[in-house]
Amino acid sequence: MQFRNFITQCLFGLFIIASLYSCTEEKKTSSKTAINIQLKKDPERLNPIYDSRSVAREVYQYLVLPLADYHPETLELYPILINKIPQAEVVDDKTISYSMEFKPEAKWSDGTDITGIDYAFTIKAVKHPATSPRLLKSYFDYFKDVIVDKDNPKKFKVYIDKDYMLGLELVSTIYILAKHNYTNASYLDKFTVSEIENVNSENKDSLDIKFIEEFNDPKFYTDQFLTNGPYELKDWNKEQSLSISAKENYWGANEDDNPFLKANFQSINFRIIPDLNLAMSAFKDGKLDIIKGLSAANYDDLKKELPNASFQTVDILRYLYFALNNQDKILKNIEVRKALNHLINKEEVIEKLENGYGTETSGPFHPAKPYYYKDPTPVKFSIEEAKTILKNDGWVDSNNNGTVDKTIEGSLTELELDLLITGSELGKNISLLLQSNAEKAGIKITITPKDIRRMRSENLYNYNYQMAALAEGQSHTADDPYNRWHSDNIKEKGTNTLAFNSPVMDSLINELRNEVIANERLDEYKEMQEIINDAYPCIFLYAPQDKFVFSESISGTVTSKSPGYLANTFKAK
């Protein structure tokens, strides 16, 4: 009997100890209130209206929200700031409208209601000829008017050109600005949406000048803009770190099913670590919870070294390519561009540099898109074929220096090209492969590393380059090729950085943009890709899989929606 009591007491004691230990562990894990994430570079700007770069999305997706966005799981349009996804209403032969209403509780970070007035202001401000958000202007051309309900400013109706292919996406997925955050915003009140784009920027009045100067002030790019997301900017040490913190009494906190409004961590801390080895060391030391942008080799090595971490890959809508300046004296020759396309072994790149984490691509649209056209006769890797193409075009090594040459515009021109790279290890390695193969074909390629910001401003946007190793990101909306491929955008600070010029392509793009039925756009998409394939305007490489590693202290999943994850939905284990 005494022995039985002794055993009972021992078991009870063990139960108490186990319970205390369990409580301690629960307290320990639940006390994790911050998540630490690596950024490869400083985001520069956090306001998406002002042409933010892709790295900025990793931060601003928690600060500012569009009216609607693609759900990270279903990839279908999902309402965020508005009550529901609107339906198109035919107004006349040239116009359709969309009626929308902001959620009653939706507010800016200063507690002010988000209204249709803010929506209308944003459209006018972007459409003004002298404001800085240049990437949005061509899309905003389709806006005709915005009418705000006089009795309920949360309600508004948007009028756009009837035939624009992405009408619904255009009106419902844009980001907006808080009108009352701009001192001179009332200047735009005297213009309708249609009138604002015709403001004479050469003969500005004093109010116009004041508005332009204020709206283009860099302070609105970074930290002096009102937010509507679940987090707010806390600290930003340029080129070092950036921290955001969950808002108190956030208006969207009670919407349990909306992933965009969650704030599962009190703080999200971004550590700007460009060097991959340093980032990996920080991850191993527990100073980072999320690491990405890993090479395939590093990713596979970490799998062996950190078995308790979570390893996930996803097909982000992005592809790699070598840009070619089609205006360059040498590269405007289609035979040279064609020869260059034969000098890279895509299959080898994917297998050796990516350990198989990628898909070959042969056009400007991601292979996951339903209208992606796989070239039935893709360019095959062949140094001999490249040499033959060049020889038939008159390129010979006349001075026996190892580089082929040709008389162009009256002078002997060596086939020497400068290739700009951003400095990433992957881009460097792919470029070295191309350089080596090109040398065997008699082409001299000089590789020049350059910061991507300087590359854009000093080279790409003014066509002061020959080749560049780049990546192109895309969204889940149907592709509108106007910015990248239409000759309208071959200009100073233009977005057609390849200087690709094809009247047939221009016509197809115009037709595509006026086709609202998705299935009826397939022929235009296919024909466009055929034109591009035949013109060799660049060297398409492959679509890589993004590789993520999460620490064992958090749980979460990736998504093909850029940038591949929503850290605000992650949880502490």
C-alpha positions as CSV (number, residue, x, y, z in Angstrom):
1,M,0.0,0.0,0.0
2,Q,2.8,2.4,0.9
3,F,4.6,1.4,-2.3
4,R,1.5,2.1,-4.3
5,N,1.1,5.6,-2.6
6,F,4.8,6.2,-3.3
7,I,4.4,5.4,-7.0
8,T,1.2,7.5,-7.2
9,Q,3.0,10.5,-5.6
10,C,6.0,10.1,-8.0
11,L,3.7,10.0,-11.0
12,F,1.8,13.0,-9.7
13,G,5.1,14.8,-9.2
14,L,6.2,14.0,-12.7
15,F,2.9,15.2,-14.0
16,I,3.3,18.5,-12.2
17,I,6.9,18.9,-13.6
18,A,5.7,18.0,-17.1
19,S,2.9,20.5,-16.8
20,L,5.2,23.2,-15.6
21,Y,7.6,22.4,-18.3
22,S,4.8,22.5,-20.9
23,C,3.6,25.9,-19.6
24,T,7.2,27.2,-19.7
25,E,7.6,26.0,-23.3
26,E,4.2,27.5,-24.2
27,K,5.2,30.7,-22.7
28,K,8.5,30.6,-24.4
29,T,7.1,30.1,-27.9
30,S,4.2,32.4,-27.5
31,S,6.6,35.2,-26.4
32,K,8.0,35.5,-29.9
33,T,6.5,38.8,-31.0
34,A,8.9,39.8,-33.8
35,I,9.9,38.1,-37.0
36,N,13.3,38.9,-38.7
37,I,13.6,38.9,-42.5
38,Q,16.5,39.4,-44.8
39,L,16.4,42.1,-47.6
40,K,19.1,42.0,-50.2
41,K,19.1,45.7,-50.7
42,D,17.5,48.9,-49.4
43,P,14.0,49.4,-50.8
44,E,14.6,53.1,-51.4
45,R,10.9,54.0,-51.7
46,L,8.0,52.5,-49.8
47,N,5.1,54.2,-51.6
48,P,4.0,52.0,-54.5
49,I,2.4,54.9,-56.3
50,Y,5.8,56.5,-56.8
51,D,7.4,53.7,-58.8
52,S,8.6,51.5,-56.0
53,R,11.0,48.6,-57.0
54,S,10.2,44.9,-56.5
55,V,12.2,44.7,-53.3
56,A,10.0,47.4,-51.8
57,R,7.0,45.2,-52.1
58,E,8.4,43.0,-49.4
59,V,7.9,45.9,-47.0
60,Y,5.1,48.0,-48.3
61,Q,2.7,45.0,-48.7
62,Y,2.1,45.4,-44.9
63,L,1.9,49.2,-44.9
64,V,-0.4,50.0,-47.8
65,L,-3.1,47.9,-49.4
66,P,-4.8,48.1,-52.8
67,L,-8.6,48.0,-53.0
68,A,-8.4,44.4,-54.0
69,D,-5.6,41.9,-54.7
70,Y,-5.0,38.3,-55.7
71,H,-5.5,36.0,-52.8
72,P,-2.2,34.2,-51.9
73,E,-3.9,30.8,-52.0
74,T,-6.7,30.9,-54.6
75,L,-5.0,33.5,-56.7
76,E,-8.4,35.0,-57.4
77,L,-9.3,38.7,-57.0
78,Y,-10.2,39.3,-53.3
79,P,-11.6,42.5,-51.8
80,I,-9.5,44.2,-49.2
81,L,-10.5,47.9,-48.8
82,I,-13.8,47.5,-50.7
83,N,-16.9,45.5,-49.8
84,K,-16.9,43.3,-52.9
85,I,-15.4,42.9,-56.3
86,P,-17.4,45.1,-58.7
87,Q,-19.1,44.2,-61.9
88,A,-18.8,46.1,-65.2
89,E,-21.8,48.2,-66.2
90,V,-22.1,49.3,-69.9
91,V,-22.6,53.0,-70.1
92,D,-22.4,53.4,-73.9
93,D,-20.4,52.1,-76.9
94,K,-17.2,53.6,-75.5
95,T,-17.6,53.6,-71.7
96,I,-18.1,51.1,-68.9
97,S,-18.4,51.9,-65.2
98,Y,-17.7,50.1,-61.9
99,S,-19.5,50.9,-58.7
100,M,-17.5,50.4,-55.6
101,E,-17.8,51.2,-51.9
102,F,-15.0,51.3,-49.3
103,K,-15.6,49.3,-46.2
104,P,-17.2,51.5,-43.5
105,E,-14.4,50.8,-41.1
106,A,-11.5,51.3,-43.6
107,K,-9.3,54.2,-42.4
108,W,-6.0,55.9,-42.9
109,S,-3.3,55.7,-40.3
110,D,-4.4,59.1,-38.9
111,G,-7.9,57.8,-38.2
112,T,-9.5,59.5,-41.2
113,D,-12.0,57.5,-43.4
114,I,-10.8,56.2,-46.7
115,T,-13.2,57.5,-49.4
116,G,-13.8,57.9,-53.0
117,I,-12.4,61.4,-52.7
118,D,-9.0,59.8,-52.2
119,Y,-9.5,57.5,-55.2
120,A,-10.4,60.4,-57.5
121,F,-7.5,62.5,-56.2
122,T,-5.0,59.6,-56.9
123,I,-6.2,59.2,-60.5
124,K,-5.9,62.9,-61.2
125,A,-2.5,63.2,-59.5
126,V,-1.0,60.3,-61.4
127,K,-2.5,61.5,-64.8
128,H,-1.1,65.0,-64.4
129,P,1.6,65.3,-67.1
130,A,4.2,66.7,-64.7
131,T,4.0,64.3,-61.8
132,S,6.6,61.6,-61.2
133,P,4.7,58.2,-61.2
134,R,5.6,57.6,-64.9
135,L,5.1,53.8,-64.9
136,L,1.4,54.2,-64.1
137,K,0.5,56.9,-66.6
138,S,-0.1,54.7,-69.6
139,Y,-2.5,52.5,-67.6
140,F,-4.3,55.5,-66.1
141,D,-5.0,56.9,-69.5
142,Y,-8.0,54.6,-69.6
143,F,-9.7,56.4,-66.7
144,K,-12.4,58.8,-67.9
145,D,-14.0,59.9,-64.6
146,V,-14.6,59.2,-61.0
147,I,-17.9,60.3,-59.4
148,V,-18.2,60.3,-55.6
149,D,-21.6,59.8,-54.0
150,K,-22.5,63.2,-52.4
151,D,-24.4,61.5,-49.5
152,N,-21.9,58.8,-48.8
153,P,-18.3,59.5,-49.9
154,K,-17.4,55.9,-49.3
155,K,-19.4,55.1,-52.5
156,F,-18.1,56.0,-55.9
157,K,-18.3,55.1,-59.5
158,V,-15.4,54.8,-61.9
159,Y,-15.7,55.3,-65.6
160,I,-13.1,53.8,-68.0
161,D,-12.7,53.1,-71.7
162,K,-15.0,50.1,-72.5
163,D,-12.5,48.2,-74.5
164,Y,-9.5,48.0,-72.2
165,M,-8.6,44.4,-71.6
166,L,-7.8,44.8,-67.9
167,G,-10.6,47.2,-66.9
168,L,-11.7,45.3,-63.7
169,E,-8.1,44.8,-62.6
170,L,-7.3,48.4,-63.3
171,V,-10.0,50.0,-61.2
172,S,-9.9,47.5,-58.3
173,T,-6.2,46.6,-57.7
174,I,-4.7,50.1,-57.6
175,Y,-3.2,51.7,-54.6
176,I,-4.5,55.1,-53.5
177,L,-3.2,58.2,-51.7
178,A,-4.8,60.2,-48.9
179,K,-5.8,63.5,-50.4
180,H,-5.8,65.4,-47.1
181,N,-2.1,64.5,-46.7
182,Y,-1.2,67.0,-49.5
183,T,-1.5,70.7,-48.7
184,N,-2.1,71.7,-52.3
185,A,-4.4,68.8,-53.3
186,S,-7.4,71.0,-53.8
187,Y,-5.8,72.4,-56.9
188,L,-7.0,69.3,-58.8
189,D,-10.6,69.9,-57.8
190,K,-11.2,72.2,-60.8
191,F,-10.3,69.5,-63.3
192,T,-12.2,66.3,-64.2
193,V,-10.3,63.1,-64.6
194,S,-10.4,63.5,-68.4
195,E,-9.2,67.1,-68.3
196,I,-6.2,66.7,-66.1
197,E,-4.0,65.0,-68.6
198,N,-4.4,68.0,-70.9
199,V,-3.0,70.5,-68.4
200,N,-0.4,72.5,-70.2
201,S,2.8,71.7,-68.3
202,E,4.8,74.3,-70.2
203,N,2.7,77.2,-68.9
204,K,2.2,76.4,-65.3
205,D,0.4,78.8,-63.0
206,S,1.5,79.3,-59.4
207,L,-1.0,76.7,-57.9
208,D,0.1,74.2,-60.5
209,I,3.7,74.6,-59.6
210,K,3.0,74.3,-55.9
211,F,1.1,71.1,-56.4
212,I,3.7,69.5,-58.7
213,E,6.6,70.4,-56.3
214,E,4.7,69.1,-53.3
215,F,3.5,65.9,-55.0
216,N,6.9,65.1,-56.4
217,D,8.6,65.7,-53.0
218,P,10.7,62.6,-52.1
219,K,9.4,62.7,-48.6
220,F,6.2,61.1,-50.0
221,Y,8.2,58.3,-51.5
222,T,9.5,57.1,-48.2
223,D,8.1,57.9,-44.8
224,Q,5.6,60.9,-44.9
225,F,2.6,59.2,-46.5
226,L,-0.5,57.8,-44.7
227,T,-0.9,54.1,-44.7
228,N,-3.9,51.8,-44.5
229,G,-2.3,48.4,-43.9
230,P,-1.9,46.5,-40.6
231,Y,1.6,47.8,-39.9
232,E,3.3,51.2,-39.8
233,L,6.9,52.3,-40.3
234,K,8.9,52.3,-37.0
235,D,12.6,52.7,-37.9
236,W,14.5,52.9,-41.1
237,N,18.3,53.0,-41.1
238,K,19.2,53.3,-44.8
239,E,21.2,50.4,-46.2
240,Q,21.1,48.7,-42.8
241,S,17.7,47.8,-41.4
242,L,14.0,48.7,-41.4
243,S,11.3,47.8,-38.9
244,I,7.5,48.0,-39.0
245,S,5.2,47.5,-36.1
246,A,1.6,46.4,-35.8
247,K,-1.0,49.2,-35.4
248,E,-3.0,49.5,-32.3
249,N,-6.7,49.3,-32.7
250,Y,-6.3,48.6,-36.4
251,W,-9.6,48.8,-38.4
252,G,-9.1,45.5,-40.1
253,A,-8.1,43.4,-37.1
254,N,-11.4,41.6,-36.8
255,E,-11.5,40.3,-40.3
256,D,-10.1,36.8,-39.5
257,D,-10.4,35.4,-43.0
258,N,-8.6,38.3,-44.8
259,P,-4.8,37.4,-45.0
260,F,-3.9,41.0,-46.0
261,L,-5.2,42.5,-42.8
262,K,-3.5,40.1,-40.3
263,A,-0.7,41.1,-37.9
264,N,0.4,37.9,-36.2
265,F,3.7,39.5,-35.1
266,Q,4.0,42.8,-33.2
267,S,7.1,43.7,-35.2
268,I,8.5,42.7,-38.6
269,N,12.2,43.5,-38.8
270,F,14.0,43.6,-42.1
271,R,17.8,43.3,-42.1
272,I,19.5,44.6,-45.2
273,I,22.2,42.0,-45.9
274,P,23.4,42.0,-49.5
275,D,26.0,39.4,-48.9
276,L,24.5,35.9,-49.1
277,N,27.2,34.3,-46.9
278,L,26.5,36.8,-44.2
279,A,22.8,36.3,-44.5
280,M,23.2,32.5,-44.1
281,S,25.4,33.0,-41.0
282,A,22.8,35.3,-39.5
283,F,20.1,32.7,-40.2
284,K,22.1,29.9,-38.7
285,D,22.7,32.1,-35.6
286,G,19.0,32.6,-35.2
287,K,19.1,36.3,-36.1
288,L,16.9,35.8,-39.2
289,D,13.7,33.8,-39.4
290,I,13.3,34.0,-43.2
291,I,16.0,33.8,-45.8
292,K,15.5,33.8,-49.6
293,G,17.4,34.5,-52.8
294,L,19.6,31.5,-52.1
295,S,21.6,29.8,-54.8
296,A,20.5,26.2,-55.5
297,A,23.7,24.9,-54.0
298,N,23.3,26.9,-50.8
299,Y,19.7,25.9,-50.5
300,D,20.5,22.2,-50.8
301,D,23.4,22.5,-48.4
302,L,21.2,24.1,-45.8
303,K,18.7,21.3,-46.1
304,K,21.4,18.9,-44.9
305,E,22.7,21.3,-42.2
306,L,19.4,22.5,-40.8
307,P,17.0,19.6,-40.9
308,N,14.5,21.3,-38.5
309,A,14.1,24.4,-40.7
310,S,11.3,24.6,-43.3
311,F,12.4,24.5,-46.9
312,Q,9.9,25.6,-49.6
313,T,10.1,26.4,-53.3
314,V,7.6,28.2,-55.5
315,D,7.2,29.3,-59.1
316,I,7.2,33.1,-58.8
317,L,6.2,34.8,-62.0
318,R,9.6,36.0,-63.0
319,Y,12.1,35.2,-65.7
320,L,15.8,36.0,-66.4
321,Y,17.1,37.3,-69.6
322,F,19.9,39.2,-71.3
323,A,18.6,42.6,-72.5
324,L,20.0,43.7,-75.9
325,N,19.9,47.4,-77.0
326,N,18.3,47.1,-80.4
327,Q,19.4,50.7,-81.2
328,D,23.0,49.9,-80.7
329,K,25.3,50.2,-83.8
330,I,26.2,46.5,-83.6
331,L,23.1,45.0,-81.9
332,K,20.6,46.5,-84.3
333,N,21.8,43.8,-86.7
334,I,19.4,40.9,-86.3
335,E,22.1,38.4,-87.3
336,V,24.3,39.4,-84.4
337,R,21.3,39.1,-82.0
338,K,20.5,35.7,-83.5
339,A,24.1,34.5,-83.1
340,L,24.2,35.6,-79.5
341,N,21.0,33.6,-78.8
342,H,22.9,30.4,-79.8
343,L,25.6,31.0,-77.3
344,I,23.9,30.1,-74.0
345,N,23.0,26.5,-73.0
346,K,19.8,27.1,-71.0
347,E,19.5,23.4,-70.0
348,E,23.1,23.5,-68.6
349,V,22.4,26.7,-66.7
350,I,19.3,25.3,-65.0
351,E,21.0,21.9,-64.2
352,K,24.4,23.2,-63.1
353,L,23.6,26.6,-61.6
354,E,20.0,25.9,-60.3
355,N,20.1,22.2,-59.5
356,G,17.1,21.8,-61.7
357,Y,15.0,24.6,-59.9
358,G,13.8,26.3,-63.1
359,T,12.0,26.1,-66.4
360,E,13.4,27.2,-69.8
361,T,11.5,30.1,-71.4
362,S,11.5,31.5,-75.0
363,G,9.3,34.5,-74.8
364,P,8.2,37.6,-72.7
365,F,5.5,35.8,-70.8
366,H,6.0,33.4,-67.9
367,P,5.6,29.7,-68.8
368,A,2.8,29.4,-66.2
369,K,0.6,31.8,-68.1
370,P,-2.2,30.1,-70.1
371,Y,-1.2,32.0,-73.2
372,Y,2.5,31.2,-73.1
373,Y,3.6,30.1,-76.5
374,K,6.4,27.5,-76.4
375,D,8.5,28.0,-79.5
376,P,8.3,24.8,-81.5
377,T,11.7,25.4,-83.0
378,P,13.6,27.0,-80.0
379,V,17.1,28.4,-80.5
380,K,19.5,25.5,-79.7
381,F,22.9,26.0,-78.1
382,S,25.5,25.8,-80.8
383,I,28.7,27.8,-81.0
384,E,29.3,26.5,-84.5
385,E,25.9,27.7,-85.6
386,A,26.7,31.2,-84.1
387,K,30.0,31.3,-86.0
388,T,28.2,30.3,-89.3
389,I,25.6,33.1,-88.8
390,L,28.3,35.7,-88.2
391,K,30.4,34.5,-91.1
392,N,27.5,34.6,-93.5
393,D,26.8,38.2,-92.4
394,G,30.3,39.3,-93.2
395,W,31.9,39.1,-89.7
396,V,35.5,37.8,-90.1
397,D,38.7,38.1,-88.1
398,S,40.5,40.3,-90.6
399,N,43.3,41.3,-88.3
400,N,43.8,37.9,-86.6
401,N,43.2,39.3,-83.0
402,G,40.7,36.6,-82.1
403,T,37.7,38.8,-82.5
404,V,35.6,39.0,-85.7
405,D,35.1,42.4,-87.3
406,K,33.1,44.1,-90.0
407,T,33.0,47.5,-91.7
408,I,30.0,49.4,-90.3
409,E,29.2,52.9,-91.4
410,G,32.6,53.2,-93.1
411,S,34.8,52.1,-90.2
412,L,36.1,48.7,-89.1
413,T,34.2,47.5,-86.1
414,E,35.3,44.7,-83.8
415,L,32.4,42.6,-82.4
416,E,33.0,43.7,-78.9
417,L,30.2,44.1,-76.4
418,D,29.8,45.4,-72.9
419,L,27.6,43.4,-70.6
420,L,26.2,45.1,-67.4
421,I,25.4,42.9,-64.4
422,T,23.9,43.8,-61.1
423,G,26.5,41.9,-59.0
424,S,24.4,38.8,-58.0
425,E,26.4,35.6,-58.0
426,L,23.9,33.9,-60.3
427,G,23.9,36.7,-62.8
428,K,27.7,36.7,-62.7
429,N,28.0,33.0,-63.3
430,I,25.5,33.0,-66.2
431,S,27.3,35.9,-67.7
432,L,30.6,34.2,-67.4
433,L,29.2,31.2,-69.3
434,L,28.0,33.5,-72.1
435,Q,31.3,35.3,-72.2
436,S,33.3,32.1,-72.5
437,N,31.0,30.7,-75.3
438,A,31.1,34.1,-77.1
439,E,34.9,34.1,-77.1
440,K,34.9,30.8,-78.9
441,A,32.6,32.3,-81.6
442,G,34.9,35.3,-82.0
443,I,32.9,37.8,-79.9
444,K,34.5,39.7,-77.1
445,I,32.2,40.4,-74.1
446,T,33.4,42.6,-71.3
447,I,31.4,42.1,-68.0
448,T,30.9,45.2,-66.0
449,P,29.2,45.1,-62.5
450,K,27.0,48.0,-61.7
451,D,24.4,48.9,-59.0
452,I,20.9,48.4,-60.4
453,R,19.8,51.9,-59.5
454,R,22.6,53.5,-61.4
455,M,22.2,51.0,-64.3
456,R,18.6,52.1,-64.7
457,S,19.2,55.8,-64.5
458,E,22.5,55.9,-66.4
459,N,22.1,53.1,-68.9
460,L,18.7,51.3,-69.4
461,Y,16.4,54.3,-69.5
462,N,18.5,56.3,-71.9
463,Y,19.7,53.4,-74.1
464,N,23.3,53.9,-73.0
465,Y,24.2,50.2,-73.0
466,Q,24.7,47.2,-75.2
467,M,23.8,44.2,-73.0
468,A,22.4,43.8,-69.4
469,A,21.7,40.7,-67.3
470,L,18.2,41.4,-65.9
471,A,15.1,39.8,-64.4
472,E,11.5,40.6,-65.3
473,G,8.7,40.2,-62.8
474,Q,5.0,39.7,-63.7
475,S,1.7,39.7,-61.9
476,H,-1.2,37.3,-62.0
477,T,-3.2,39.7,-64.2
478,A,-3.2,39.2,-67.9
479,D,-0.1,40.7,-69.4
480,D,-0.4,44.1,-71.1
481,P,2.8,44.4,-73.2
482,Y,2.4,48.1,-74.0
483,N,5.0,49.4,-71.6
484,R,7.7,46.9,-72.4
485,W,7.2,46.3,-76.1
486,H,5.3,49.2,-77.8
487,S,7.4,51.7,-79.8
488,D,5.6,54.5,-78.1
489,N,7.8,53.9,-75.1
490,I,11.2,54.1,-77.0
491,K,12.1,57.5,-75.5
492,E,14.1,59.2,-72.8
493,K,13.2,57.4,-69.6
494,G,11.0,55.1,-71.7
495,T,10.0,51.7,-70.5
496,N,10.7,49.9,-73.8
497,T,14.4,49.5,-72.7
498,L,15.2,47.1,-75.5
499,A,14.2,49.7,-78.1
500,F,12.2,47.0,-79.8
501,N,10.4,48.5,-82.8
502,S,7.8,46.6,-84.8
503,P,4.8,48.2,-86.4
504,V,3.1,44.8,-86.6
505,M,3.8,44.3,-82.9
506,D,2.4,47.8,-82.1
507,S,-0.8,47.0,-83.9
508,L,-1.2,43.7,-82.1
509,I,-0.7,45.4,-78.7
510,N,-3.3,47.9,-79.6
511,E,-5.7,45.2,-80.6
512,L,-4.9,43.1,-77.5
513,R,-5.6,46.1,-75.1
514,N,-9.0,46.5,-76.7
515,E,-10.1,42.8,-76.2
516,V,-11.9,42.3,-73.0
517,I,-12.6,38.6,-73.5
518,A,-9.7,36.5,-72.3
519,N,-10.0,33.6,-74.7
520,E,-10.2,36.0,-77.7
521,R,-6.8,37.4,-76.7
522,L,-5.0,34.1,-77.3
523,D,-4.3,34.6,-81.0
524,E,-2.8,38.1,-80.4
525,Y,-0.6,36.7,-77.6
526,K,0.6,33.9,-79.8
527,E,1.4,36.1,-82.8
528,M,3.3,38.6,-80.5
529,Q,5.5,35.8,-79.2
530,E,6.2,34.6,-82.7
531,I,7.2,38.1,-83.8
532,I,9.5,38.4,-80.8
533,N,11.0,34.9,-81.4
534,D,11.8,35.8,-85.0
535,A,13.4,39.2,-84.1
536,Y,15.7,38.0,-81.3
537,P,15.4,41.3,-79.4
538,C,17.0,39.8,-76.3
539,I,18.2,36.4,-74.9
540,F,15.4,34.8,-72.9
541,L,16.8,32.3,-70.4
542,Y,14.6,30.7,-67.8
543,A,12.0,31.1,-65.1
544,P,13.7,30.2,-61.8
545,Q,11.9,28.8,-58.7
546,D,12.2,31.0,-55.7
547,K,13.7,29.2,-52.7
548,F,12.7,30.1,-49.1
549,V,14.0,28.8,-45.8
550,F,12.0,29.5,-42.6
551,S,13.4,29.0,-39.1
552,E,12.1,26.3,-36.9
553,S,10.5,28.9,-34.6
554,I,7.9,30.0,-37.2
555,S,5.4,28.3,-39.5
556,G,4.1,29.6,-42.8
557,T,3.7,28.8,-46.5
558,V,4.8,30.4,-49.7
559,T,2.7,31.6,-52.6
560,S,3.4,32.3,-56.3
561,K,2.1,35.8,-55.7
562,S,5.0,38.2,-55.5
563,P,7.1,38.4,-53.3
564,G,6.3,34.8,-52.4
565,Y,5.1,35.0,-48.8
566,L,3.0,37.1,-46.4
567,A,5.0,37.2,-43.2
568,N,2.1,38.9,-41.4
569,T,0.2,35.5,-41.7
570,F,3.0,33.5,-40.2
571,K,2.8,32.2,-36.7
572,A,5.3,31.4,-33.9
573,K,5.6,27.8,-33.0
